[in-house]
């Protein structure tokens, strides 16, 4: 796939996300035209500016998390590259279902910045560890609040299933990650089993695809040989494990800092809604009992619950799910004429603001030959390393 095709694909997904949001917005405005002006009568721009700054810090602090982890294995990694990679990750994560394309896009930017693949893989796994830890702690906390009657929301029964599912998903991912990292032979065996099971299927699909003249050259690609991908994955396990051992020996402070940054930027992101409430002049005390703590803590907890739905959403940018879920989950605060202004501001600040910044980065990279050249150089170096016999 060339850059032109990739750009067209990104533009298509962005268009789908924006059209979905615009359709929902149009329907809301058509029903509430008189309410929109009333909801914006008491806007406090200072609070909205603070909300925008909190939204942007997610990309900055998320990038700094990658920087503090990445510089342990790659001292030449700059904060600028790491922050750019995080904004690109947020852009691609926002336009792909389930945020599936986000890690790949961040890897591409880090490669362009001169970071080796093995170091990127290790740092990415550690950022995943930090994120999974945050979600596991959050899900466990909210399940405990629900079980003790200290978390009450409209439609809470449906959210219980979401919390249970999220705890199972992130808990399983946490256990699997720890086992694979701390015991490399297990990961190698899993790769071997998966390769033997899926290899014939992959080869059949490859043969079917290469019958098409346009894709015929793929059959000669190094990765297309039977067992080649599995062999590379198995060979990379030891290098990644060695990278983790560096963190165990001399990078524990970096991991601790990354965990603090993870909890910090997620809590700040969830607090954006509280500042939007203040900006619209909406009382921050809910109309009914929601959960424990002062209003800002209650809003953060409620937004954390909504975030599970956004992360697990099958639609690009969580379109539709985000709007519907936000209306329901914030109903103890947002009602009547404020529903539409809040929804628009929350969507713009919580997602589209950082996506816009990330979009400027990604189209800049796709518009040059730098990224393509650096990826090829890194792949060549990786292949040379794989072919070097052990000393």
Buried (B, 14 or more C-beta within 10 A) or exposed (E): EEBEEEBEEBEEBBEBBBEBBEEBBEEBEEEBEEBBEEBBEEBEEEBBEBBBBBBBBBBBBBBBBBBBBBBBBBEEBBBEBBBBBBBBBBBBBBBBBBBEBBBEBBBBBBBBBBBBBBBBBBBBBBBBBBBBBBBBEBBBBBBEBBEEEBBBBBEEEEBBEBBEEBBEBBBEBBEBBEEBBEEBEBBBEBBBEEBEEEBEEBBEEBEEBBEEEEEEEEEEEEEBEEEBBBBBBBBBBEBBBEBBEBBEEEBEEBBEBBBBBBBBBBBBBBBBBBBBBBBBBBEBEBEEEBBEEEBBBBBBBBBBBBBBBBBBBEBBBBBBBBBEBBBBBBBBBBEEBBBBBBBBBBBBBBBBBBBBBBBEBBEEBBEEEEBBEBBEEBBEEBEEBBEEEEE
